[in-house]
């Protein structure tokens, strides 16, 4: 049985790898590998590369974690969510670029 209830997961401001693994009843290593390989659709695994080492950052979305735990999330839903997020990010980047352009014009 899970150490956490659905309501406790929803109330968390940040869900750690350990919490998500305990909630799903799997090891933290399996959880991170699943996220890195896009097999576990509970959030995002972002690869950070710098000159000297490689690391990963994980963002776990409470509702996706809960839905996955109850078998209510499928790949089509995940693709739709990710497509919408990509659109939002693209629009945000356009706004950021426009703002930087306007600010650079005001400096000159």
DRENDO-1510 file (C-alpha; in Angstrom, 1 decimal, always signed):
<recs>
REC; n; res; u; v; w
REC; 1; UNK; +0.0; +0.0; +0.0 .
REC; 2; UNK; +1.2; +3.5; -0.8 .
REC; 3; UNK; +2.7; +5.7; +1.9 .
REC; 4; UNK; +0.7; +8.7; +0.5 .
REC; 5; UNK; -2.9; +9.3; -0.4 .
REC; 6; UNK; -4.0; +11.1; -3.6 .
REC; 7; UNK; -5.0; +14.1; -1.6 .
REC; 8; UNK; -1.6; +14.3; +0.1 .
REC; 9; UNK; +0.1; +14.1; -3.3 .
REC; 10; UNK; -2.1; +16.9; -4.6 .
REC; 11; UNK; -1.3; +19.1; -1.6 .
REC; 12; UNK; +2.5; +18.9; -2.0 .
REC; 13; UNK; +4.1; +22.0; -3.5 .
REC; 14; UNK; +6.9; +19.8; -5.0 .
REC; 15; UNK; +6.9; +16.1; -5.5 .
REC; 16; UNK; +10.3; +14.5; -5.1 .
REC; 17; UNK; +11.6; +11.4; -6.8 .
REC; 18; UNK; +11.4; +9.6; -3.5 .
REC; 19; UNK; +7.8; +10.6; -2.8 .
REC; 20; UNK; +6.7; +9.6; -6.3 .
REC; 21; UNK; +8.5; +6.3; -6.1 .
REC; 22; UNK; +6.9; +5.5; -2.7 .
REC; 23; UNK; +3.5; +6.5; -4.0 .
REC; 24; UNK; +3.8; +4.2; -7.0 .
REC; 25; UNK; +5.5; +1.4; -5.0 .
REC; 26; UNK; +8.7; +1.3; -7.1 .
REC; 27; UNK; +12.3; +2.2; -6.5 .
REC; 28; UNK; +13.6; +5.7; -7.1 .
REC; 29; UNK; +16.0; +4.3; -9.7 .
REC; 30; UNK; +13.3; +2.7; -11.7 .
REC; 31; UNK; +11.2; +5.9; -11.6 .
REC; 32; UNK; +14.1; +8.1; -12.9 .
REC; 33; UNK; +14.9; +5.6; -15.6 .
REC; 34; UNK; +11.3; +5.4; -16.7 .
REC; 35; UNK; +11.0; +9.2; -16.8 .
REC; 36; UNK; +14.3; +9.6; -18.7 .
REC; 37; UNK; +13.2; +7.1; -21.3 .
REC; 38; UNK; +9.7; +8.5; -21.7 .
REC; 39; UNK; +8.1; +5.3; -20.4 .
REC; 40; UNK; +6.7; +6.8; -17.3 .
REC; 41; UNK; +4.3; +9.7; -18.3 .
REC; 42; UNK; +4.2; +11.4; -14.9 .
REC; 43; UNK; +6.2; +14.5; -15.7 .
REC; 44; UNK; +9.4; +15.6; -17.4 .
REC; 45; UNK; +13.0; +14.5; -17.2 .
REC; 46; UNK; +15.3; +17.2; -18.5 .
REC; 47; UNK; +19.0; +16.5; -19.3 .
REC; 48; UNK; +21.4; +19.2; -18.1 .
REC; 49; UNK; +24.8; +19.1; -19.7 .
REC; 50; UNK; +27.6; +21.4; -18.8 .
REC; 51; UNK; +31.3; +21.2; -19.7 .
REC; 52; UNK; +32.2; +18.8; -16.9 .
REC; 53; UNK; +29.3; +16.6; -16.1 .
REC; 54; UNK; +25.8; +15.5; -17.0 .
REC; 55; UNK; +22.8; +15.7; -14.6 .
REC; 56; UNK; +19.0; +15.4; -14.8 .
REC; 57; UNK; +16.2; +17.5; -13.4 .
REC; 58; UNK; +12.8; +16.0; -12.8 .
REC; 59; UNK; +9.4; +17.7; -12.7 .
REC; 60; UNK; +6.6; +15.5; -11.5 .
REC; 61; UNK; +3.0; +16.7; -12.2 .
REC; 62; UNK; +0.7; +15.6; -9.3 .
REC; 63; UNK; -2.4; +15.0; -11.5 .
REC; 64; UNK; -0.4; +12.9; -14.0 .
REC; 65; UNK; +1.2; +10.9; -11.2 .
REC; 66; UNK; -2.2; +10.2; -9.7 .
REC; 67; UNK; -3.8; +9.4; -13.0 .
REC; 68; UNK; -1.0; +7.0; -13.9 .
REC; 69; UNK; -1.2; +5.3; -10.5 .
REC; 70; UNK; -4.9; +4.6; -11.1 .
REC; 71; UNK; -4.4; +3.5; -14.8 .
REC; 72; UNK; -6.3; +6.5; -16.2 .
REC; 73; UNK; -3.6; +8.1; -18.3 .
REC; 74; UNK; -2.8; +7.0; -21.8 .
REC; 75; UNK; -0.2; +8.1; -24.4 .
REC; 76; UNK; -2.7; +10.1; -26.4 .
REC; 77; UNK; -3.6; +12.2; -23.4 .
REC; 78; UNK; +0.1; +12.7; -22.7 .
REC; 79; UNK; +0.8; +13.7; -26.3 .
REC; 80; UNK; -2.0; +16.3; -26.1 .
REC; 81; UNK; -0.8; +17.7; -22.9 .
REC; 82; UNK; +2.8; +18.0; -24.2 .
REC; 83; UNK; +1.6; +19.5; -27.5 .
REC; 84; UNK; -0.3; +22.2; -25.6 .
REC; 85; UNK; +2.7; +22.9; -23.4 .
REC; 86; UNK; +4.9; +23.2; -26.4 .
REC; 87; UNK; +2.5; +25.8; -27.9 .
REC; 88; UNK; +2.5; +27.8; -24.7 .
REC; 89; UNK; +6.3; +27.7; -24.5 .
REC; 90; UNK; +6.6; +28.8; -28.1 .
REC; 91; UNK; +4.2; +31.7; -27.6 .
REC; 92; UNK; +6.1; +32.7; -24.5 .
REC; 93; UNK; +9.4; +32.7; -26.3 .
REC; 94; UNK; +7.9; +34.9; -29.0 .
REC; 95; UNK; +6.7; +37.4; -26.4 .
REC; 96; UNK; +10.1; +37.3; -24.7 .
REC; 97; UNK; +11.9; +38.0; -28.0 .
REC; 98; UNK; +9.5; +40.9; -28.8 .
REC; 99; UNK; +10.0; +42.4; -25.4 .
REC; 100; UNK; +13.8; +42.1; -25.6 .
REC; 101; UNK; +13.6; +43.9; -29.0 .
REC; 102; UNK; +11.5; +46.7; -27.6 .
REC; 103; UNK; +13.8; +47.1; -24.6 .
REC; 104; UNK; +16.9; +47.2; -26.9 .
REC; 105; UNK; +15.2; +49.9; -29.0 .
REC; 106; UNK; +14.4; +52.0; -25.9 .
REC; 107; UNK; +18.1; +51.9; -24.8 .
REC; 108; UNK; +19.3; +53.3; -28.2 .
</recs>
